[in-house]
Amino acid sequence: MPALQRPAVGGALLALAMAAFALSDALAKQLAAAFPPFALGWFRYFGLLLIVLPLALRRPALVRTAHPWLQLLRAAALVGSAVFFLYALRSIPQAEATAMVFASPLCVLLLARLLLHERIGARRLAPVLAGFVGVLVVVRPGSFNFGGAEVFPLLSSLSWATAVVLTRKLSASDDSRTTMLYSAGFGVLGLSLLMPAVDWTPARTTWPLIVAMALCWCAAQWGVVAAYRMAAPSVIAPFSYSQLLWAALLGLGMTGHWPDAFSLAGIGLIVMSGLYAAWISRTRG
């Protein structure tokens, strides 16, 4: 069956990818007390580089890019998003941190308007603003629950949105595999510059967790790519919100934490606004 004609398979792949992301984050949270976040990010990107490097060796043409500086900027934004989120996991429960990152649609919308000059209608803006209100309900700035670490997932969200907008711009000239290759290469190179400042030796018992964390993250990256090859984004995008459920269940199973009523209300608002935005995209398509 041709591409964009298998929504059931695409949706299942995207849900599995979100589960892999959530599992990688849960393992990173277990390791966060012993390792600096940029070291955990380095392991993730190193694993991705090992996977994509054979592509470049088989097809050297994939190394060519029309916009090397944009590729560098996109890679820096992706690394920033990953590292900021890993910093957040040190202090914030996984489900709440994941929900805060879902503020990225608003950032994408604003950056797309500023950088790509895309039109923003009221119908498109409304669910994104509603989702951002849901993020504020989870964060609750000014309350005793706000400890300052909540700024990290929001910075992660802004970095991710920057990477998304740059991905749109690069997609007109560069192969998606080229973009992934540069992301992995620049990510490893940039984080490697920070590694000598870290004085640590992983214990033998932590290596399985590190390897599992990196493999889950790499599997999730490829799962997302495969999912969107199977089905149109407007059809399967709602499955990305399953990451919130996986994060909550893993938080309950691994740390015994379950979001409180306010957090659940905010997460629910984020999910409903995302589903409505996806429905708008689908009906317009």
Secondary structure as UniProt FT lines:
FT   TURN            3..4
FT   HELIX           7..31
FT   TURN            32..34
FT   HELIX           37..58
FT   HELIX           60..63
FT   HELIX           68..89
FT   TURN            90..91
FT   HELIX           94..101
FT   TURN            102..103
FT   HELIX           104..115
FT   HELIX           122..139
FT   TURN            141..142
FT   TURN            144..145
FT   TURN            149..150
FT   HELIX           151..170
FT   TURN            171..173
FT   HELIX           176..192
FT   TURN            193..194
FT   HELIX           195..197
FT   HELIX           204..206
FT   HELIX           207..230
FT   HELIX           233..236
FT   HELIX           237..241
FT   HELIX           242..255
FT   HELIX           261..284
//
